[in-house]
Amino acid sequence: MSVTHDEKVVREFSKQAAGFSDPRLNTAFTRHLDRLVRFMDPELDLEDVVLEVAAGTGIVSRAIARRVRHVTALDLTPAMLAEGKRDADHAGLTNVTFAHGDATALPYLDRSFTLVVTRFSLHQVADPEAVVREMARVSRPGAALIIADLVRPEGLDGDPDRVERLRDPSHAEALTEARIAGLVTAAGATVKRADRFDRSRPLDPWLEFSHTPAETAAQIRRELEDELAGGPATGMRPSMVDGVLHFTHSYLFQQAIVG
């Protein structure tokens, strides 16, 4: 029987859930979180009712909870929600609700939230257009819509999505900044500002985080090493840093206002 993309997401992120609380493996997420919270800062208000879509363990929700009235962290993977709720309870956060649900069919009425955010989700879902459309639908007029995601630079050589799927079969497609802006505009929001940046990341913790099988991890390593030696481009932009094999990810934080 064939496995749906949503089933792949639940399977892979159930394996990864505990890693989101492991500072040894999760340094990239933490570093990006601090930058994202600073990016969101102008939009945060003590009266905000916030929704984090495809929230995972609710990392963003927990980071901003004391700055807003209430946050709902919605995700498809129960193990991720359970991990996040444990952390929220441990931190004494009483205004964060964890909800199980589908980002492409949000279980909320129109115009329910004053700020809606999703982080590192569009490259994982099968239908990013539906996710953005739903985010805009549940936003009140004038609400901020925040998208933070892995993106594919324009004109990149190689096929990074192929390598990403080897590492994590639930990966779908890294979109370009222009494609994300197009989805936001089509959903009725207006892009106001963006933050774009690259990060060089060590390969081994990234593979360990996703529990990539050893044989597949070795294949990915060989392909990146071959590229450094003059072989075909993988799209992962590898480099050696202090003798350690790294690759490069590009990220986008985008803020829009819903009309």
N, C-alpha and C positions, 0 to 999 in steps of 0.2 A: 504494500500500500504506500502511495506517495506521501511525503511529508510536506505540509504547507509551510509557507515562509514564517507565519506566526508561530507554528510549532517549533521551527528551528530557533527562533528568537527565544522562546521560553526555555528550550533545552540548553542553549548555549549560556544564557544569562543565569539560569539556575546554577550552572557550574561556576560562574564567575562571581556570584553574589558576595561570598565571603571576602573576596579580594578587594572589594570596594572599601572595606574597613581596615585593610592591611597597608600601613603607610610605606612599607618597603616596596610594594607593587604599585601603589596608587599615587605616586608622587606627581605624575603628569596631570591627573585629574584634579589634585589639590591645587597645584600651581595655576591651572586654568580657572579653577573655581574662584580664587582670590581676584584674578583679573576680571572675571565675569561679574562678580559682585560690584567691583568698582565701576564697570561699564553700566550696570543696571542702576547704580546709586541715584542718578537724577530722577528715575522713575518711581523709586520706592517712597511710600507714604504710609503713615500709621493707620490710615483708613482703608488701605488696599485689601481687596479680597482676591487672592492670587491662585492661579492654577498652574502647576508644573505638569506638562504633558510628556508621556513616556519618561517618567521621572526616575526610573530605576530605584535606587535606595533613597531618593529624595534629597540628594546632596544639596541642590540649590534651595529647595524648600527649607531645609534645616538651617542653611546659612543665612537666610533672610527672615526667618520666622519672627525674630524679636523686633524687626523693623516694620512689620505689617500687622493688620488685624488677624488675618487667617490665611493659611496656605493649604491647598489640597494637592497631594502628590499622587498622581494616577499612573499606573503602569500595568503591563500585560503579564508580568512574571511575579507570581506570589512570593517566591523566595527572595526576590529583591525587595519587595515591600516589607516583608517580615524583618529583613536585615535593617532596613531604614527605620522601622518603628522601634526596634530595640535601641538603636542609637538615639532616636528622638526621646524616648522614655528616659534613657540614661542621662541625657542632657537637660531633662526637666522641661521639655517643650510641650506645652499643652494646647497650642493653637495650630497644630499640624495634623491633618487627617490623611491617612493612607487609604487609597481606593484602587480596587482592581477594575481595569477597563481597557477598552480598545481605543487607541489614539485616533483611528480613522472613523470612529462613531462614538463621540464623547457622550456620556450619559447625563448631559446637563442641558437646561433650557437656553435659548438664545439670550445673549446679553447678560450673562451671569457673573462675569469677573471683570475686575478693573485692571488686571495685569495678567498676561498669559505668557509662559516661557517654556521652551523645550531646549534640551541640551544634549548634543551628540546622539540625536535620534533619527534625523532625516536620512542619513546614510545607512540606517539599519532597516527601515521600513520598506515594504513593497510598493506603497502608494503615498509618496511624500506630498503629492498635491492634495490628497484627502486630509492628511494631517493638518496642513496649513489652513485649508478651507475650514476645518472644524475649529481650529484655534481662533480664527477670525469670527466664526459664528457665535461662539460663547463669550466673546469679548464685548464689553459695553462700548458704545461710541466714544471715541477719544482714548480708549484704553491703549496701553503700550503692549506691543507684541514683540517678544524677544526670541530670536533664534540664534543658537550657538551650535556650530557644527564643524565637523571635518569637511573640507572642500577640496576639489580638484582644481589646481591652477590651470588657467587657459594655456593651451599649447604644450602641455606636458608630454614628454616622450614616455612610451611604455604604458602598461595597463595596471595601475596600482590596485584596481578593484579585484583583479584575478589573485594577486598576492594576499589582499585583505581577506578574500573568501577562503583561501587555503588556510589562513590562520584562524578564521572564525566564519564558519559556513552561513551564519545569519547575516553577515554583511551583504548589503544590497548594492548600492552605488553611491559614491561620493559625488555630489552635485557641484557645479561651478557656482561662483558667487552670482553670476548673471541669471542662472536658472533659479536659484533661491529667490532672488529679487522678483523674478517673473511670477513665481508661485504666490508670493506675498501680494503683489499688485493685482493678480487675477482674483485673489480672495477679498479684495476691497480695502486693502491697507496701503499706506504710503510709507516707503522707506525713508527714514530720516538721517540715520548715521550708521557707521560700521567701523569695526576694528578688525584688521587683518594681520596675521602674523604666522611665522613658521616656527616649528620646534624640532630640534634634533633629539631623537630618543634612542636610548640603548635597546638593542634588539631583544636580548634575552628576557628581561622582565616583562616586556610586551607579550612575548610568546608564552611565558609562564602564567601570566594573568589569565589568558584565555584557555589554559590547559590544552594547548595545541599538541597533538600526538608527536612523539619524538621524531618519527620518520618524516613527518610533514615539516616540523620545525627545522630539521636538517636540510630539507629541500629548499626552504625559504632562505636559510643562511647561505647555501651554495649559490643560489641565484643572485643574491646581493654581492657576495664576494666575486662572482664571475663578472658582474657589472663593473665593479671597481677595477678589475683586471682588464677592462676593455670590451667586455661581452655585451649582450643585448640589454637595453634599458628596461628596468622593471617598473619604472614610475615611482619607486620608493626613495630615490635620491640618497643612496647609501654613502656613508663616510666612515673613516676610522678616527676615533677620538681617544687619545691616550691608549691606543692599542685595543680599544673596544669597538665592535661593529655597531654603528648607529644607522638609523634611517630618518627621513624627514617627513613630517606631517604639516599640512597647511590648515589653518583654522580661520573661521569667520564668526564674529559676533555682529549681529544685525538687529537694529531696533526700528520698528515701524509703528505708526499710529493707525488704529482702525477707524474708518470713516463712519 
